[in-house]
């Protein structure tokens, strides 16, 4: 694998993780939003990644020779199908006739754990990108 290919792979991982971090941040920011533009509570969102798997070494080698890389891409951002939490609060403006308010079913603990995972994955891709850059610079120094 050449330096350019490794940088493209790391860059695709950085972009995908940045999207995931943005989605997780939106989930955390809206965990108490009871009414959105469609009149319902905010629904938790999650990211769907896609990659082309390599079956064996030969296919991976052929893909590398043709500059067909296995990148990570975000194919979709989907709403989670979890039910809303029901909270009794008759003084809330969005309460129904029984005093029940529908709240997003977002767990701050789950979202923070996912945020740590996403940020560490981002850091790993950044480290791989920096290492490829350093190797490219060392290769240029050999030619001097």
Secondary structure, DSSP 8 states (H G I E B T S, - for coil): --HHHHHHHHHHHHHHHHHHHHHHHHHHHTTT----TTSS----EEEEEE-----SHHHHHHHHHTT-----EEEEEEE-----EEEE-TTSTT--TTSEEEE----HHHHHHHHHHHHHHHHHHHHHHHHHHHHHHHHHHHT-
